[in-house]
């Protein structure tokens, strides 16, 4: 187990290196960040001075080596539009994205796993066919389209949920003023013990969490169904069936837990997909998180900020995959070999 963990941990280094390298050179395809961001608003002399001050007049390989050194010391640069450290941007807006991903993951687990279980139990029957179609619709529908559809139906037509945002302005003001605020609204609202704040935060989170979570729920549904069906055909399940164990008990006691192991192994990849989908979800619902801010920086052509945020997200995804791999190995020893 120790060797497995060590190998997985060491794999983080080349993974981050490759991702950071790709981000760096893809950002350079459009030229230097300063020219792309403010080049049209500066005179040639002012632009040349800004390039020299930032070091963008040097060879690209020299800039690349220097950038790698900064990244591996935790310095992802500063934004051009508001001159903030990328790490500060992450701390300010990352908690909102983390909260959204947690809500979405909860939706994916609560929807995908039970429906996958039903589909396996009703294999090749009408409920199974309906749920398979639902799974395809869930993971094939673009996140932004699902978000707009949910807003149209549940916010505009029915008026059940707010159109966007993380909370009402007065609620957000109260939560921000809490001593030692975590930045995660639901935790801060629970700390106050006020039901009006808790319900407001939850009502704002429902539609964004559904839009982002249903995408992964479709994947979990098909995965649980496939693995349950495969597990129900194993020899030990057949032996239990021959002893007179009912199908519902077989499903619940013998096949269910082994079928959940693949969910854990793919969870790292799904969290990475959620971080990507969070950009569109946050923009659609004006959820002021890291994805929303990234879209703002893209609109302002602040490619230094974009480069830093994407590189930082790459590090987070790599570390998340490492943690998921370790958890999967602890649950299922076969993963280690």
C-alpha beads as a LAMMPS data file, in Angstrom:
LAMMPS data file: protein, C-alpha beads

337 atoms
336 bonds

1 atom types
1 bond types

-500.0 500.0 xlo xhi
-500.0 500.0 ylo yhi
-500.0 500.0 zlo zhi

Masses

1 110.0

Atoms # bond

1 1 1 0.000 0.000 0.000
2 1 1 2.845 2.399 0.854
3 1 1 4.483 1.805 -2.518
4 1 1 1.179 2.397 -4.312
5 1 1 0.605 5.688 -2.474
6 1 1 4.177 6.824 -3.172
7 1 1 3.892 6.072 -6.899
8 1 1 0.549 7.881 -7.139
9 1 1 1.947 10.858 -5.267
10 1 1 5.009 11.079 -7.521
11 1 1 2.731 10.996 -10.574
12 1 1 1.316 14.359 -9.466
13 1 1 4.591 16.050 -10.476
14 1 1 4.619 15.081 -14.207
15 1 1 0.847 15.599 -14.386
16 1 1 1.084 19.158 -13.067
17 1 1 4.172 19.794 -15.196
18 1 1 2.409 18.741 -18.427
19 1 1 -0.779 20.676 -17.621
20 1 1 1.079 23.853 -16.634
21 1 1 3.233 23.616 -19.778
22 1 1 0.177 23.233 -22.016
23 1 1 -1.554 26.192 -20.373
24 1 1 1.552 28.383 -20.689
25 1 1 2.144 27.782 -24.384
26 1 1 -1.553 27.834 -25.340
27 1 1 -1.809 31.271 -23.729
28 1 1 1.181 32.376 -25.827
29 1 1 -0.562 31.404 -29.084
30 1 1 -2.423 34.741 -28.968
31 1 1 0.795 36.631 -28.220
32 1 1 1.951 38.153 -24.957
33 1 1 -0.767 38.758 -22.323
34 1 1 -0.206 42.517 -22.046
35 1 1 -0.621 43.181 -25.787
36 1 1 -3.735 41.008 -25.833
37 1 1 -5.197 42.720 -22.781
38 1 1 -4.373 46.447 -23.040
39 1 1 -2.346 46.769 -26.230
40 1 1 -4.991 48.802 -28.040
41 1 1 -5.172 51.386 -25.254
42 1 1 -1.430 52.137 -25.006
43 1 1 1.007 53.970 -27.232
44 1 1 3.835 51.848 -28.726
45 1 1 6.315 53.294 -26.214
46 1 1 4.022 52.628 -23.258
47 1 1 3.361 49.077 -24.503
48 1 1 7.095 48.420 -24.921
49 1 1 7.732 49.686 -21.395
50 1 1 4.978 47.489 -19.937
51 1 1 6.384 44.471 -21.788
52 1 1 9.880 45.162 -20.468
53 1 1 8.648 45.663 -16.898
54 1 1 6.752 42.362 -16.973
55 1 1 9.574 40.509 -18.741
56 1 1 7.523 39.607 -21.805
57 1 1 10.146 41.018 -24.173
58 1 1 12.443 38.102 -23.343
59 1 1 12.515 34.756 -25.240
60 1 1 9.528 32.519 -24.572
61 1 1 11.676 29.689 -23.208
62 1 1 13.243 32.048 -20.651
63 1 1 9.759 33.150 -19.583
64 1 1 8.675 29.507 -19.393
65 1 1 11.545 28.460 -17.106
66 1 1 10.896 31.454 -14.851
67 1 1 7.172 30.688 -14.757
68 1 1 7.851 27.056 -13.776
69 1 1 10.019 28.271 -10.922
70 1 1 7.218 30.568 -9.727
71 1 1 4.580 27.835 -9.968
72 1 1 6.583 25.329 -7.947
73 1 1 7.018 27.954 -5.228
74 1 1 3.259 28.626 -5.162
75 1 1 3.375 31.919 -7.088
76 1 1 0.890 31.821 -9.998
77 1 1 1.329 35.488 -10.922
78 1 1 -0.844 38.588 -10.613
79 1 1 -3.861 39.691 -12.630
80 1 1 -3.490 42.559 -15.086
81 1 1 -6.948 44.079 -14.652
82 1 1 -6.974 44.497 -10.858
83 1 1 -3.373 43.600 -9.879
84 1 1 -4.361 40.831 -7.482
85 1 1 -2.368 37.711 -6.675
86 1 1 -3.877 34.598 -8.285
87 1 1 -3.708 32.846 -4.910
88 1 1 -5.826 35.683 -3.448
89 1 1 -8.371 35.252 -6.254
90 1 1 -8.551 31.556 -5.411
91 1 1 -9.108 32.211 -1.708
92 1 1 -11.760 34.859 -2.443
93 1 1 -13.792 32.983 -5.059
94 1 1 -12.682 29.371 -4.681
95 1 1 -14.886 28.706 -1.662
96 1 1 -18.007 29.540 -3.695
97 1 1 -16.976 27.090 -6.417
98 1 1 -16.148 24.464 -3.786
99 1 1 -19.615 24.903 -2.288
100 1 1 -21.277 24.553 -5.696
101 1 1 -19.291 21.406 -6.543
102 1 1 -20.239 19.865 -3.179
103 1 1 -23.934 20.574 -3.776
104 1 1 -23.669 19.197 -7.324
105 1 1 -21.851 16.064 -6.138
106 1 1 -24.582 15.520 -3.549
107 1 1 -27.225 15.760 -6.291
108 1 1 -25.250 13.333 -8.479
109 1 1 -24.963 10.751 -5.695
110 1 1 -28.569 11.060 -4.479
111 1 1 -29.972 10.833 -8.017
112 1 1 -27.524 8.612 -9.896
113 1 1 -26.936 5.782 -7.410
114 1 1 -30.583 4.994 -6.414
115 1 1 -31.794 5.249 -10.022
116 1 1 -28.935 3.028 -11.195
117 1 1 -29.975 0.477 -8.591
118 1 1 -33.584 0.568 -9.800
119 1 1 -32.464 0.215 -13.437
120 1 1 -30.390 -2.877 -12.584
121 1 1 -33.206 -4.440 -10.551
122 1 1 -35.675 -3.811 -13.416
123 1 1 -33.243 -4.843 -16.128
124 1 1 -34.693 -4.885 -19.675
125 1 1 -38.069 -3.701 -18.375
126 1 1 -39.843 -0.392 -18.953
127 1 1 -38.315 1.394 -15.905
128 1 1 -34.843 0.346 -17.056
129 1 1 -35.418 1.679 -20.568
130 1 1 -36.784 4.985 -19.255
131 1 1 -33.860 5.438 -16.854
132 1 1 -31.291 4.647 -19.558
133 1 1 -32.797 7.339 -21.757
134 1 1 -32.799 9.720 -18.782
135 1 1 -29.113 8.987 -18.146
136 1 1 -28.255 9.783 -21.762
137 1 1 -30.207 13.036 -21.578
138 1 1 -28.462 14.002 -18.337
139 1 1 -24.882 13.655 -19.502
140 1 1 -25.525 14.691 -23.108
141 1 1 -27.299 17.968 -22.307
142 1 1 -24.908 20.954 -22.169
143 1 1 -24.673 22.457 -18.693
144 1 1 -25.524 25.981 -19.846
145 1 1 -28.625 24.730 -21.705
146 1 1 -29.800 22.752 -18.663
147 1 1 -29.227 25.841 -16.517
148 1 1 -31.202 28.120 -18.831
149 1 1 -34.026 25.570 -19.045
150 1 1 -34.187 25.218 -15.256
151 1 1 -34.242 28.997 -14.837
152 1 1 -37.006 29.377 -17.421
153 1 1 -39.245 26.719 -15.877
154 1 1 -38.637 27.049 -12.120
155 1 1 -37.715 30.729 -11.828
156 1 1 -39.544 32.575 -14.602
157 1 1 -42.660 30.444 -15.124
158 1 1 -43.226 28.933 -11.684
159 1 1 -41.304 31.424 -9.543
160 1 1 -40.192 28.719 -7.115
161 1 1 -36.489 29.615 -6.999
162 1 1 -34.362 32.760 -7.467
163 1 1 -32.978 33.553 -10.910
164 1 1 -29.361 33.658 -9.778
165 1 1 -26.768 34.592 -7.201
166 1 1 -25.616 32.776 -4.065
167 1 1 -28.015 34.579 -1.692
168 1 1 -30.065 37.758 -1.349
169 1 1 -27.898 40.896 -0.903
170 1 1 -28.985 41.334 2.725
171 1 1 -28.294 37.673 3.480
172 1 1 -24.872 37.827 1.831
173 1 1 -24.016 40.947 3.824
174 1 1 -24.856 39.205 7.102
175 1 1 -22.841 36.115 6.164
176 1 1 -19.809 38.149 5.083
177 1 1 -19.780 39.980 8.431
178 1 1 -19.657 36.803 10.507
179 1 1 -16.450 36.565 12.526
180 1 1 -14.188 34.007 10.895
181 1 1 -16.409 33.657 7.825
182 1 1 -15.509 30.539 5.835
183 1 1 -16.778 31.884 2.510
184 1 1 -19.022 28.814 2.222
185 1 1 -22.500 30.274 2.624
186 1 1 -24.270 27.173 3.844
187 1 1 -21.727 26.627 6.648
188 1 1 -21.867 30.259 7.708
189 1 1 -25.681 30.214 7.613
190 1 1 -25.733 27.075 9.779
191 1 1 -23.407 28.785 12.256
192 1 1 -25.921 31.603 12.721
193 1 1 -28.729 29.130 13.436
194 1 1 -31.169 31.350 11.534
195 1 1 -33.565 29.353 9.368
196 1 1 -34.326 32.342 7.123
197 1 1 -30.640 32.569 6.131
198 1 1 -30.313 28.799 5.679
199 1 1 -33.416 28.547 3.499
200 1 1 -32.307 31.524 1.395
201 1 1 -28.882 29.977 0.746
202 1 1 -30.406 26.583 -0.088
203 1 1 -33.032 28.066 -2.417
204 1 1 -30.304 29.848 -4.382
205 1 1 -28.248 26.642 -4.587
206 1 1 -30.953 24.265 -5.859
207 1 1 -30.975 25.147 -9.563
208 1 1 -27.183 25.543 -10.031
209 1 1 -26.609 22.263 -8.184
210 1 1 -29.194 20.484 -10.359
211 1 1 -27.763 21.892 -13.592
212 1 1 -24.242 20.764 -12.714
213 1 1 -25.090 17.639 -10.718
214 1 1 -27.425 15.981 -13.226
215 1 1 -24.549 15.791 -15.711
216 1 1 -22.623 13.511 -13.347
217 1 1 -25.795 11.770 -12.126
218 1 1 -26.265 10.355 -15.622
219 1 1 -22.750 8.893 -15.530
220 1 1 -23.289 7.405 -12.060
221 1 1 -26.648 5.943 -13.089
222 1 1 -25.200 3.999 -16.022
223 1 1 -22.116 2.986 -14.046
224 1 1 -24.087 1.614 -11.095
225 1 1 -26.516 -0.196 -13.403
226 1 1 -23.736 -1.828 -15.438
227 1 1 -21.722 -2.904 -12.399
228 1 1 -24.749 -4.184 -10.499
229 1 1 -25.781 -6.329 -13.446
230 1 1 -22.225 -7.647 -13.730
231 1 1 -22.001 -8.355 -9.996
232 1 1 -25.346 -10.173 -9.992
233 1 1 -23.804 -12.650 -12.478
234 1 1 -20.827 -13.482 -10.224
235 1 1 -20.405 -17.005 -8.851
236 1 1 -20.892 -16.052 -5.191
237 1 1 -24.181 -14.319 -6.067
238 1 1 -25.305 -17.371 -8.047
239 1 1 -24.471 -19.557 -5.034
240 1 1 -26.489 -17.289 -2.754
241 1 1 -29.394 -17.384 -5.207
242 1 1 -29.298 -21.204 -5.227
243 1 1 -29.698 -21.136 -1.440
244 1 1 -33.015 -19.337 -1.879
245 1 1 -31.918 -15.757 -1.188
246 1 1 -34.421 -13.332 -2.725
247 1 1 -33.408 -11.021 -5.579
248 1 1 -34.002 -7.899 -3.522
249 1 1 -31.739 -9.213 -0.732
250 1 1 -29.098 -10.261 -3.282
251 1 1 -29.126 -6.755 -4.675
252 1 1 -29.053 -5.081 -1.278
253 1 1 -26.618 -7.306 0.641
254 1 1 -24.370 -8.995 -1.940
255 1 1 -24.121 -6.899 -5.087
256 1 1 -24.665 -3.283 -4.041
257 1 1 -21.416 -2.457 -2.207
258 1 1 -19.033 -4.021 -4.791
259 1 1 -20.862 -2.110 -7.523
260 1 1 -20.135 1.212 -5.789
261 1 1 -16.342 0.835 -5.988
262 1 1 -16.134 2.068 -9.628
263 1 1 -18.052 5.183 -8.541
264 1 1 -15.179 6.077 -6.235
265 1 1 -12.530 5.386 -8.879
266 1 1 -14.153 7.721 -11.422
267 1 1 -15.090 10.376 -8.883
268 1 1 -11.808 12.240 -9.374
269 1 1 -12.466 12.563 -13.092
270 1 1 -16.041 13.635 -12.441
271 1 1 -14.911 16.344 -10.003
272 1 1 -12.571 17.622 -12.723
273 1 1 -15.527 17.717 -15.125
274 1 1 -17.569 19.559 -12.514
275 1 1 -14.868 22.209 -12.172
276 1 1 -15.021 22.689 -15.934
277 1 1 -18.809 22.756 -15.909
278 1 1 -18.768 25.185 -12.992
279 1 1 -17.535 27.934 -15.332
280 1 1 -20.704 27.717 -17.430
281 1 1 -22.963 27.054 -14.444
282 1 1 -21.653 30.001 -12.449
283 1 1 -21.941 32.292 -15.459
284 1 1 -25.503 31.144 -16.150
285 1 1 -26.651 31.627 -12.546
286 1 1 -24.346 34.559 -11.661
287 1 1 -22.854 32.390 -8.944
288 1 1 -19.812 34.466 -8.047
289 1 1 -17.214 31.747 -7.804
290 1 1 -13.935 30.967 -9.487
291 1 1 -15.598 29.987 -12.775
292 1 1 -17.597 33.219 -12.889
293 1 1 -14.463 35.253 -12.213
294 1 1 -12.535 33.297 -14.836
295 1 1 -15.194 34.222 -17.398
296 1 1 -14.841 37.884 -16.364
297 1 1 -11.079 37.743 -16.869
298 1 1 -11.590 36.120 -20.259
299 1 1 -13.930 38.914 -21.248
300 1 1 -11.313 41.453 -20.153
301 1 1 -8.621 39.500 -22.065
302 1 1 -6.612 39.198 -18.864
303 1 1 -4.699 36.108 -19.946
304 1 1 -2.288 36.287 -17.006
305 1 1 -5.251 35.705 -14.683
306 1 1 -6.664 32.994 -16.947
307 1 1 -3.296 31.246 -17.128
308 1 1 -2.828 31.358 -13.366
309 1 1 -6.347 30.204 -12.479
310 1 1 -6.315 27.329 -15.000
311 1 1 -2.870 26.198 -13.796
312 1 1 -4.068 26.324 -10.201
313 1 1 -7.178 24.318 -11.089
314 1 1 -4.913 21.758 -12.765
315 1 1 -3.007 21.345 -9.504
316 1 1 -6.269 20.940 -7.569
317 1 1 -7.519 18.287 -10.010
318 1 1 -4.228 16.366 -9.811
319 1 1 -4.297 16.351 -6.003
320 1 1 -7.991 15.356 -5.992
321 1 1 -7.266 12.400 -8.272
322 1 1 -4.466 11.323 -5.932
323 1 1 -6.785 11.390 -2.915
324 1 1 -9.482 9.449 -4.789
325 1 1 -6.947 6.819 -5.903
326 1 1 -5.787 6.314 -2.312
327 1 1 -9.365 6.002 -1.022
328 1 1 -10.190 3.506 -3.788
329 1 1 -7.119 1.426 -2.887
330 1 1 -8.117 1.399 0.782
331 1 1 -11.625 0.184 -0.079
332 1 1 -10.647 -2.322 -2.772
333 1 1 -7.170 -3.905 -2.401
334 1 1 -7.336 -5.162 -6.013
335 1 1 -6.781 -1.567 -7.202
336 1 1 -3.222 -1.623 -5.832
337 1 1 -2.062 -4.318 -8.247

Bonds

1 1 1 2
2 1 2 3
3 1 3 4
4 1 4 5
5 1 5 6
6 1 6 7
7 1 7 8
8 1 8 9
9 1 9 10
10 1 10 11
11 1 11 12
12 1 12 13
13 1 13 14
14 1 14 15
15 1 15 16
16 1 16 17
17 1 17 18
18 1 18 19
19 1 19 20
20 1 20 21
21 1 21 22
22 1 22 23
23 1 23 24
24 1 24 25
25 1 25 26
26 1 26 27
27 1 27 28
28 1 28 29
29 1 29 30
30 1 30 31
31 1 31 32
32 1 32 33
33 1 33 34
34 1 34 35
35 1 35 36
36 1 36 37
37 1 37 38
38 1 38 39
39 1 39 40
40 1 40 41
41 1 41 42
42 1 42 43
43 1 43 44
44 1 44 45
45 1 45 46
46 1 46 47
47 1 47 48
48 1 48 49
49 1 49 50
50 1 50 51
51 1 51 52
52 1 52 53
53 1 53 54
54 1 54 55
55 1 55 56
56 1 56 57
57 1 57 58
58 1 58 59
59 1 59 60
60 1 60 61
61 1 61 62
62 1 62 63
63 1 63 64
64 1 64 65
65 1 65 66
66 1 66 67
67 1 67 68
68 1 68 69
69 1 69 70
70 1 70 71
71 1 71 72
72 1 72 73
73 1 73 74
74 1 74 75
75 1 75 76
76 1 76 77
77 1 77 78
78 1 78 79
79 1 79 80
80 1 80 81
81 1 81 82
82 1 82 83
83 1 83 84
84 1 84 85
85 1 85 86
86 1 86 87
87 1 87 88
88 1 88 89
89 1 89 90
90 1 90 91
91 1 91 92
92 1 92 93
93 1 93 94
94 1 94 95
95 1 95 96
96 1 96 97
97 1 97 98
98 1 98 99
99 1 99 100
100 1 100 101
101 1 101 102
102 1 102 103
103 1 103 104
104 1 104 105
105 1 105 106
106 1 106 107
107 1 107 108
108 1 108 109
109 1 109 110
110 1 110 111
111 1 111 112
112 1 112 113
113 1 113 114
114 1 114 115
115 1 115 116
116 1 116 117
117 1 117 118
118 1 118 119
119 1 119 120
120 1 120 121
121 1 121 122
122 1 122 123
123 1 123 124
124 1 124 125
125 1 125 126
126 1 126 127
127 1 127 128
128 1 128 129
129 1 129 130
130 1 130 131
131 1 131 132
132 1 132 133
133 1 133 134
134 1 134 135
135 1 135 136
136 1 136 137
137 1 137 138
138 1 138 139
139 1 139 140
140 1 140 141
141 1 141 142
142 1 142 143
143 1 143 144
144 1 144 145
145 1 145 146
146 1 146 147
147 1 147 148
148 1 148 149
149 1 149 150
150 1 150 151
151 1 151 152
152 1 152 153
153 1 153 154
154 1 154 155
155 1 155 156
156 1 156 157
157 1 157 158
158 1 158 159
159 1 159 160
160 1 160 161
161 1 161 162
162 1 162 163
163 1 163 164
164 1 164 165
165 1 165 166
166 1 166 167
167 1 167 168
168 1 168 169
169 1 169 170
170 1 170 171
171 1 171 172
172 1 172 173
173 1 173 174
174 1 174 175
175 1 175 176
176 1 176 177
177 1 177 178
178 1 178 179
179 1 179 180
180 1 180 181
181 1 181 182
182 1 182 183
183 1 183 184
184 1 184 185
185 1 185 186
186 1 186 187
187 1 187 188
188 1 188 189
189 1 189 190
190 1 190 191
191 1 191 192
192 1 192 193
193 1 193 194
194 1 194 195
195 1 195 196
196 1 196 197
197 1 197 198
198 1 198 199
199 1 199 200
200 1 200 201
201 1 201 202
202 1 202 203
203 1 203 204
204 1 204 205
205 1 205 206
206 1 206 207
207 1 207 208
208 1 208 209
209 1 209 210
210 1 210 211
211 1 211 212
212 1 212 213
213 1 213 214
214 1 214 215
215 1 215 216
216 1 216 217
217 1 217 218
218 1 218 219
219 1 219 220
220 1 220 221
221 1 221 222
222 1 222 223
223 1 223 224
224 1 224 225
225 1 225 226
226 1 226 227
227 1 227 228
228 1 228 229
229 1 229 230
230 1 230 231
231 1 231 232
232 1 232 233
233 1 233 234
234 1 234 235
235 1 235 236
236 1 236 237
237 1 237 238
238 1 238 239
239 1 239 240
240 1 240 241
241 1 241 242
242 1 242 243
243 1 243 244
244 1 244 245
245 1 245 246
246 1 246 247
247 1 247 248
248 1 248 249
249 1 249 250
250 1 250 251
251 1 251 252
252 1 252 253
253 1 253 254
254 1 254 255
255 1 255 256
256 1 256 257
257 1 257 258
258 1 258 259
259 1 259 260
260 1 260 261
261 1 261 262
262 1 262 263
263 1 263 264
264 1 264 265
265 1 265 266
266 1 266 267
267 1 267 268
268 1 268 269
269 1 269 270
270 1 270 271
271 1 271 272
272 1 272 273
273 1 273 274
274 1 274 275
275 1 275 276
276 1 276 277
277 1 277 278
278 1 278 279
279 1 279 280
280 1 280 281
281 1 281 282
282 1 282 283
283 1 283 284
284 1 284 285
285 1 285 286
286 1 286 287
287 1 287 288
288 1 288 289
289 1 289 290
290 1 290 291
291 1 291 292
292 1 292 293
293 1 293 294
294 1 294 295
295 1 295 296
296 1 296 297
297 1 297 298
298 1 298 299
299 1 299 300
300 1 300 301
301 1 301 302
302 1 302 303
303 1 303 304
304 1 304 305
305 1 305 306
306 1 306 307
307 1 307 308
308 1 308 309
309 1 309 310
310 1 310 311
311 1 311 312
312 1 312 313
313 1 313 314
314 1 314 315
315 1 315 316
316 1 316 317
317 1 317 318
318 1 318 319
319 1 319 320
320 1 320 321
321 1 321 322
322 1 322 323
323 1 323 324
324 1 324 325
325 1 325 326
326 1 326 327
327 1 327 328
328 1 328 329
329 1 329 330
330 1 330 331
331 1 331 332
332 1 332 333
333 1 333 334
334 1 334 335
335 1 335 336
336 1 336 337
